[in-house]
Amino acid sequence: MNESSALKRAELEQVDKGSLIEMVLGLTVRVQELGSIVLKQAEALQALQDQLAKNSGNSSKPPGSDGLQKPRTRNLRQRAGRKVGGQPGHAGQTLEAVAEPTHVELHRLNQCPHCQCDLSAVALFAQGQRQVFDIPAVHIEITEHQVEIKNCPCCHKCVSAAYPEGVTQRVQYGMRLQAQASYLNTYQLLPMARTCELLGDFYNHTPSTAFIGQANQAVCAGSQAALERIQAQLKAADLAHFDESGLRIAGKLHWLHSTSTENLTYYQPHEKRGQAAMAAIGILPTFTGRAVHDHWPSYQAYACQHIFCNAHHLRELQFISDQYEQTWAMEMYKLLLNIKAEVAQSPSGDSSLPKARIDFFQNRYDALLKAGFAANPPPPEPAQKSRGRTRQSPPKNLLDRLQTHKAGTLAFMHDFSIPFDNNLAERDIRMIKLKQKVSGAFRTMEGASTFCDIRSYISTARKQGHNVIKVLFGALTGSPFLPASDSTV
C-alpha cells in the first residue's frame, strides 16, 4: 500500500460515524425532495399535453378554437342502410300551382311559328298554364293622419280629435317596419348598421341605428306577458334542458344561461356562472322535474332529478382514448352508442328497453368502470395535506363521475322520454353565440338583456309553429303571442 492510500484510509477512519449517518439522512431527504419535484413536473407536463391535445371533437371546446388544423373525426355510428335523401313516408315540399292566381296574363297565338300562317281566326284547341310566384316592387306607403281642431262654443276651449294609438311624433316609422327591423337584427342576426342598409336598399328609406334599438326595446316591452308565461311553464315542466356559456358584455366576461324544452326557450345573461345566477333567474330553485345538463356542480345543488349529457361523456372518452390510450374508454364510448342505437330501433310503443337488455348493458357498464379504475388507481396521499381535493388525472375524474352518476347517465334507456344528450340546449344557445361572433360583444347589460328577451320570445314562437314577423308585430301592437303549454302544443 502506498503512502497516499494509507493517508486517505487514516482520514476516513477518523470520520465520526454519527456524521456519516447524518450525511446519509440528508441525502435521503434530498432525494425525496427531488422525487417530489420530478413528480410535480411530470404532472405539469401531462396537464400541458392534455391541454394541447384537446379540441372540439374530444372536449367541450368550441369548433372555432380548433384553428386551421382541424382534428381528424372518428365516426363510430353504424350505418342505418338507408339511401341518401328523403325517406319513405316523408312529407315532401314543393311549389304547387294555385287555383286562383293574383294576376292572369293571356299570351295570344296569332301566327304559326313554323310556316307563318295567320292563326288569329283559328279556334282554340287547348290552353297551357304556368305560374310564377314573385313579389311586387316594394315601397313604403306614407299615411298622413289629420285631426280636426275646433273651438267649443260651450266651454270656449280649443279641442282636438285624438290621433291613433302609437302615432306620437310629427313624422315617424310605423310598427310593421319596426317589426321587420327587429326581425333582421335579433332573428337574422344582422348588425344594426347592415340592418339599416338593407332597409334602405329595399325601401329607399334608411333609418338610423337608434331606430333599430328603439324597435327592439318596444318589442321587448310588448313581449313581457309571454316571457312571464314561458318562465312559469318551464318551472312546471316535467323535463327541461339547462346550459350556460360565456358572453362578452361591456368588455367583461359574463354568462348566458338558457332553459329550454322542445316548445319553450328562455335566455338570461348574468355576471355569474353558478348558483347566484341560477337563483336570480328563478327557474331551478323551484324546478321539480328532470334537469338535463352537463356535470357543472352548480346544477347538482338543486333538488330535482339530474340527467347528464352523454355527448359530453363521448367527447371526454374520446380524449382519454387519444391521449392516454386506455382501452376501457373506447369500449365505454362504443357501449353508450350501442345503447343509443338500440333505444332508437325499439318499437314505437315501448317506453324503455326490456329488463334483460337493461341488465346486460348495466353489467357491461360496471365491468368497464372496474377496468378503468384498475388502470387509474387513486393518487397517493400527499405527505402534507393541503386544502381542497387531491388532484386526480382526467381519466380518474371521469370514472368517478360515471360511477357516482350512473343513474343519470343511463336514464335514457330506462325511460325513452329522456334524451341521450343535451343537444337541444346547445342548439338553442348556439344562436346567441353566433350573434356575438357576428357583431362582437354587447355594449351594455341592458342591450344584452333586451336581445335575450326577444330571442326567448321568438325562439318559443318558432318552436310552436308561428311566423316570427307576425309575433313581433303582435308584441308592438299590444297583442303578443302567448305560448301554449308543452301538453297542448
C-alpha positions in Angstrom: 0.0 0.0 0.0 1.5 3.4 -1.0 1.7 6.3 1.3 -1.2 8.3 -0.3 -3.7 5.4 0.1 -2.7 4.9 3.7 -3.2 8.5 4.4 -6.7 8.5 2.9 -7.7 5.5 4.9 -6.5 7.1 8.1 -8.6 10.1 7.4 -11.7 8.0 6.8 -11.2 6.1 10.0 -11.1 9.4 11.8 -14.6 10.4 10.4 -17.3 10.2 13.1 -19.9 7.5 12.4 -22.6 9.9 13.5 -21.6 12.4 10.8 -21.9 9.6 8.2 -25.4 8.8 9.4 -26.4 12.4 9.4 -25.0 12.8 5.8 -26.9 9.8 4.6 -30.2 11.1 6.1 -29.6 14.4 4.5 -29.1 12.8 1.1 -32.2 10.7 1.6 -34.3 13.8 2.3 -32.8 15.5 -0.7 -33.7 12.5 -3.0 -37.2 12.6 -1.7 -37.5 16.3 -2.4 -36.1 15.8 -5.9 -38.5 12.9 -6.4 -41.4 15.2 -5.4 -40.2 17.9 -7.8 -40.0 15.4 -10.7 -43.5 14.2 -9.9 -44.9 17.7 -9.9 -43.1 18.5 -13.2 -44.4 15.3 -14.7 -48.0 16.2 -13.6 -47.5 19.7 -15.1 -46.2 18.3 -18.3 -49.1 15.9 -18.5 -51.5 18.8 -17.9 -49.9 20.8 -20.7 -50.0 17.8 -23.1 -53.7 17.3 -22.2 -54.4 20.9 -22.9 -52.7 20.8 -26.3 -54.5 17.5 -27.2 -58.0 18.9 -26.6 -60.1 20.0 -29.4 -63.8 20.4 -30.3 -64.0 16.6 -31.0 -62.8 15.4 -27.7 -63.8 18.1 -25.3 -66.2 21.0 -24.8 -64.1 23.4 -26.6 -65.9 25.2 -29.4 -65.1 24.4 -33.1 -63.8 27.9 -33.6 -60.9 27.2 -31.2 -59.5 24.4 -33.5 -57.8 26.9 -35.8 -56.7 25.8 -39.2 -55.6 22.3 -38.1 -58.9 20.7 -37.8 -59.0 17.4 -35.8 -59.5 14.1 -37.6 -63.0 13.0 -36.7 -63.9 9.4 -35.9 -67.4 8.4 -36.7 -68.4 5.2 -34.8 -72.0 5.3 -35.8 -73.3 2.2 -37.5 -74.8 2.7 -41.0 -78.6 2.5 -41.0 -78.7 1.1 -44.5 -80.9 4.0 -45.8 -80.4 5.8 -49.1 -79.4 9.4 -49.2 -82.4 11.9 -49.3 -86.0 11.8 -48.2 -87.1 8.5 -46.6 -90.3 6.6 -47.3 -93.3 8.3 -45.7 -91.5 11.7 -45.5 -93.9 14.5 -46.5 -92.1 16.3 -49.4 -92.5 20.0 -50.0 -92.7 21.5 -53.5 -94.2 24.6 -55.1 -97.8 23.9 -56.1 -99.9 25.8 -58.5 -102.9 27.7 -57.0 -106.5 27.6 -58.3 -106.9 31.4 -58.2 -103.8 33.3 -59.2 -103.5 37.0 -58.3 -102.9 38.0 -61.9 -103.6 36.3 -65.3 -101.8 37.2 -68.4 -103.0 35.7 -71.7 -100.4 35.3 -74.4 -102.2 35.0 -77.8 -101.0 32.9 -80.8 -101.7 34.9 -84.0 -99.1 33.3 -86.3 -97.7 29.8 -86.8 -94.0 29.8 -85.8 -93.2 27.2 -88.5 -95.0 28.4 -91.7 -96.1 31.9 -90.6 -99.8 31.1 -91.3 -102.3 33.5 -89.8 -104.0 31.8 -86.8 -106.0 34.8 -85.4 -109.3 33.3 -86.6 -108.5 29.7 -85.7 -110.5 28.1 -82.9 -108.7 27.4 -79.6 -107.6 23.8 -79.3 -106.2 23.8 -75.7 -104.6 26.2 -73.3 -101.4 25.8 -71.2 -100.7 27.4 -67.9 -97.5 28.2 -66.0 -97.5 30.1 -62.7 -94.7 32.4 -61.5 -94.5 33.2 -57.7 -92.9 36.6 -57.2 -93.3 39.7 -55.1 -94.4 43.1 -56.3 -92.0 46.0 -56.3 -91.9 47.1 -52.6 -92.1 50.7 -51.4 -93.0 52.5 -48.3 -96.6 53.9 -48.1 -96.9 57.1 -46.1 -100.2 57.7 -44.3 -100.9 61.2 -43.0 -103.2 61.4 -40.0 -105.2 64.6 -39.9 -107.2 65.5 -36.8 -109.9 68.2 -36.6 -109.3 71.1 -34.2 -112.3 73.2 -33.1 -113.3 75.8 -30.6 -116.0 74.5 -28.3 -119.0 77.0 -28.1 -119.9 75.8 -24.6 -116.6 75.8 -22.6 -114.8 78.1 -25.2 -111.8 75.8 -25.3 -109.8 74.7 -28.3 -110.2 70.9 -28.6 -108.7 68.3 -30.9 -109.6 64.9 -32.1 -107.3 62.1 -31.0 -104.5 60.6 -33.1 -104.5 56.8 -33.4 -102.7 54.9 -30.7 -99.0 54.7 -31.4 -98.9 57.9 -33.5 -96.9 60.1 -31.2 -94.4 62.0 -33.5 -94.9 64.5 -36.3 -93.0 62.1 -38.6 -92.2 58.5 -37.6 -91.8 55.0 -38.9 -94.7 52.5 -38.5 -94.9 49.3 -36.5 -94.6 47.0 -39.5 -91.2 48.5 -40.3 -90.3 48.3 -36.6 -91.2 44.6 -36.6 -89.0 44.0 -39.7 -86.1 45.9 -38.3 -86.2 43.9 -35.0 -86.6 40.7 -37.0 -83.5 41.4 -39.1 -81.4 42.4 -36.1 -82.5 39.8 -33.5 -83.6 36.8 -35.5 -81.5 37.0 -38.6 -78.6 38.5 -36.5 -77.7 41.3 -38.9 -75.7 44.1 -37.2 -77.6 47.4 -36.7 -75.7 49.2 -39.5 -76.3 46.4 -42.0 -80.0 46.3 -41.0 -80.3 50.0 -41.8 -78.5 49.4 -45.1 -80.8 46.6 -46.1 -83.9 48.6 -45.2 -82.5 51.5 -47.3 -81.9 49.2 -50.3 -85.4 47.6 -50.0 -87.5 50.7 -49.4 -85.3 53.7 -50.3 -85.6 54.9 -46.7 -82.5 54.3 -44.5 -83.4 54.7 -40.7 -80.8 55.4 -38.1 -79.3 52.7 -35.8 -81.2 54.4 -33.0 -84.4 53.3 -34.7 -83.3 49.6 -34.5 -82.6 49.9 -30.8 -85.9 51.6 -30.1 -87.8 48.9 -32.1 -86.1 46.2 -30.1 -87.0 47.9 -26.8 -90.6 48.2 -27.9 -90.8 44.5 -28.8 -89.2 43.6 -25.5 -91.7 45.7 -23.6 -94.6 44.2 -25.5 -93.5 40.6 -25.0 -93.2 40.6 -21.2 -96.5 38.8 -20.7 -95.2 36.0 -23.0 -91.9 35.9 -21.1 -93.6 35.5 -17.8 -95.7 32.6 -19.1 -92.6 31.0 -20.6 -90.9 31.1 -17.2 -93.9 29.7 -15.4 -94.2 26.8 -17.8 -90.5 26.0 -17.6 -90.7 25.9 -13.8 -93.6 23.4 -14.1 -92.0 21.3 -16.9 -91.5 17.6 -16.5 -88.2 17.7 -18.3 -86.0 20.8 -19.2 -82.6 21.3 -20.7 -80.1 23.7 -19.0 -76.9 25.2 -20.3 -74.6 28.2 -19.9 -71.9 29.8 -22.0 -69.6 32.8 -21.8 -70.9 36.1 -23.2 -68.9 39.3 -23.5 -70.8 42.3 -22.1 -69.3 45.8 -21.7 -65.8 44.4 -22.2 -66.1 41.8 -19.4 -66.9 38.1 -19.3 -70.5 37.4 -18.3 -72.6 34.2 -18.7 -75.6 33.4 -20.8 -78.0 30.9 -19.1 -80.6 29.0 -21.1 -83.5 26.9 -20.1 -85.5 25.1 -22.8 -87.8 22.3 -23.8 -89.0 21.2 -27.3 -91.5 24.0 -27.2 -90.1 26.7 -24.9 -86.9 28.7 -24.7 -85.7 31.2 -22.1 -82.4 33.1 -22.1 -81.0 35.3 -19.3 -77.5 37.0 -19.1 -75.8 37.3 -15.7 -72.4 38.3 -14.4 -72.0 34.9 -12.6 -72.0 31.4 -13.8 -73.0 29.4 -10.7 -75.8 29.4 -8.2 -76.0 33.1 -7.7 -77.1 33.4 -11.4 -79.4 30.4 -11.2 -81.1 31.8 -8.1 -81.6 35.2 -9.7 -83.1 33.7 -12.8 -85.5 31.8 -10.5 -86.3 28.6 -12.5 -84.1 26.0 -11.0 -84.8 26.8 -7.3 -88.4 25.7 -7.7 -87.9 23.2 -10.5 -89.0 19.6 -9.5 -88.8 17.8 -12.9 -85.9 16.2 -14.7 -83.0 18.6 -15.4 -80.7 17.7 -18.4 -77.3 19.3 -18.2 -73.6 18.6 -18.1 -71.6 18.0 -14.9 -71.4 21.6 -13.8 -71.6 21.3 -10.0 -73.9 24.3 -9.5 -76.8 22.4 -11.2 -76.5 19.5 -8.8 -77.1 21.7 -5.8 -80.9 21.7 -6.6 -83.4 19.1 -5.5 -84.5 17.7 -8.8 -83.7 14.6 -10.8 -80.5 15.1 -12.7 -79.9 13.7 -16.2 -76.3 14.0 -17.6 -75.4 14.8 -21.2 -73.8 11.8 -22.9 -72.4 13.9 -25.7 -70.0 15.4 -23.1 -69.2 11.9 -22.0 -68.4 10.8 -25.5 -66.0 13.7 -26.1 -64.2 13.0 -22.8 -63.9 9.3 -23.6 -62.5 10.1 -27.0 -59.9 12.4 -25.4 -58.9 9.7 -22.9 -58.6 7.1 -25.6 -56.5 9.5 -27.8 -54.3 11.0 -25.1 -53.9 8.1 -22.5 -54.5 5.2 -24.9 -56.7 3.4 -22.3 -58.9 0.6 -23.9 -61.8 0.9 -21.4 -62.5 4.5 -22.6 -63.2 3.5 -26.2 -65.2 0.4 -25.1 -67.4 2.7 -22.9 -67.7 5.1 -25.9 -69.0 2.2 -28.1 -71.3 0.9 -25.3 -73.1 4.3 -24.9 -73.6 4.5 -28.7 -74.8 0.9 -28.9 -77.4 1.6 -26.2 -78.5 4.7 -28.0 -78.9 2.8 -31.3 -80.9 0.1 -29.6 -83.2 2.7 -28.0 -83.7 4.3 -31.4 -84.6 1.0 -33.0 -87.1 0.0 -30.3 -90.8 -0.4 -31.3 -92.7 2.8 -31.3 -95.0 1.7 -28.4 -92.2 0.9 -26.0 -91.2 3.3 -23.2 -88.0 1.5 -22.1 -85.6 -1.3 -23.1 -86.5 -4.8 -21.9 -85.2 -5.7 -18.4 -82.8 -8.3 -19.8 -81.2 -5.7 -22.1 -81.0 -3.2 -19.3 -79.3 -5.7 -17.0 -76.9 -6.7 -19.8 -75.9 -3.0 -20.5 -75.6 -2.2 -16.8 -73.3 -5.2 -16.2 -71.2 -4.2 -19.1 -71.1 -0.6 -17.9 -69.9 -1.8 -14.4 -67.3 -4.1 -15.9 -65.8 -1.2 -17.9 -65.8 1.0 -14.9 -63.9 -1.7 -12.9 -61.3 -1.9 -15.7 -61.0 1.8 -15.8 -60.4 2.1 -12.0 -57.8 -0.7 -12.3 -55.9 1.4 -14.9 -56.3 4.6 -12.8 -55.7 3.9 -9.1 -56.3 6.8 -6.7 -53.2 9.1 -6.3 -51.1 8.6 -3.2 -51.9 10.7 -0.2 -49.6 13.7 -0.1 -47.1 13.9 2.8 -48.6 17.3 3.8 -52.3 17.6 3.4 -53.4 20.7 1.5 -56.7 22.4 1.3 -59.2 21.1 -1.2 -59.4 17.8 -3.0 -56.4 15.8 -4.1 -55.6 16.4 -7.7 -56.5 13.5 -10.0 -56.0 12.6 -13.6 -58.7 13.3 -16.2 -59.5 9.5 -16.6 -59.9 9.1 -12.8 -62.2 12.2 -12.6 -64.4 10.9 -15.4 -64.6 7.4 -13.9 -65.7 8.9 -10.5 -68.5 10.9 -12.3 -69.6 7.9 -14.4 -69.8 5.8 -11.2 -71.5 8.4 -9.0 -74.0 9.5 -11.6 -74.7 6.1 -13.2 -78.4 6.5 -12.9 -78.4 9.9 -14.6 -76.1 8.7 -17.3 -78.1 5.6 -18.3 -81.6 7.1 -17.6 -82.3 7.3 -21.3 -82.6 3.5 -21.7 -85.0 3.2 -18.7 -87.3 6.0 -20.0 -87.5 6.8 -23.7 -88.8 10.3 -22.9 -85.4 11.2 -21.5 -82.9 12.3 -24.2 -79.4 10.8 -24.7 -77.7 14.2 -24.6 -78.2 17.9 -24.0 -78.0 18.9 -27.7 -81.3 20.8 -27.6 -79.9 23.3 -25.1 -76.7 23.5 -27.1 -78.6 24.2 -30.3 -80.7 26.9 -28.6 -77.6 28.6 -27.1 -75.7 28.5 -30.3 -77.7 31.3 -31.8 -76.7 33.7 -29.1 -73.1 32.8 -29.6 -73.5 33.3 -33.3 -74.8 36.8 -32.6 -71.7 37.6 -30.6 -69.5 36.2 -33.4 -71.2 38.4 -36.0 -71.5 41.6 -34.0 -68.9 41.3 -31.2 -69.6 42.0 -27.6 -72.7 43.6 -26.2 -72.0 47.1 -25.1 -74.4 47.2 -22.1 -76.1 44.7 -19.9 -79.4 46.4 -20.8 -78.8 45.7 -24.5 -77.9 42.0 -23.8 -81.0 41.5 -21.7 -83.2 43.1 -24.4 -81.7 40.8 -27.0 -82.1 37.7 -24.8 -85.7 38.6 -24.0 -86.6 38.9 -27.7 -84.8 35.7 -28.6 -86.6 33.9 -25.9 -89.9 35.2 -27.3 -89.3 34.4 -31.0 -87.5 31.1 -30.3 -90.5 29.9 -28.4 -92.9 31.2 -31.1 -90.8 29.5 -33.8 -90.8 26.2 -31.9 -94.6 26.4 -31.7 -95.0 27.0 -35.4 -95.7 30.7 -35.5 -94.5 33.3 -38.0 -91.7 35.4 -36.4 -92.7 38.7 -38.2 -96.3 38.3 -37.1 -95.4 37.7 -33.4 -93.0 40.7 -33.4 -95.8 42.8 -34.9 -98.2 41.5 -32.2 -95.8 42.5 -29.5 -95.7 46.0 -30.9 -99.5 46.3 -31.2 -100.4 45.0 -27.8 -101.4 41.5 -28.8 -98.3 39.4 -28.2 -98.1 35.7 -28.9 -98.7 33.7 -25.7 -97.1 30.3 -25.6 -99.2 27.2 -25.2 -98.0 24.7 -22.6 -96.0 21.6 -23.7 -99.0 19.4 -23.2 -101.2 21.4 -25.6 -98.8 22.3 -28.4 
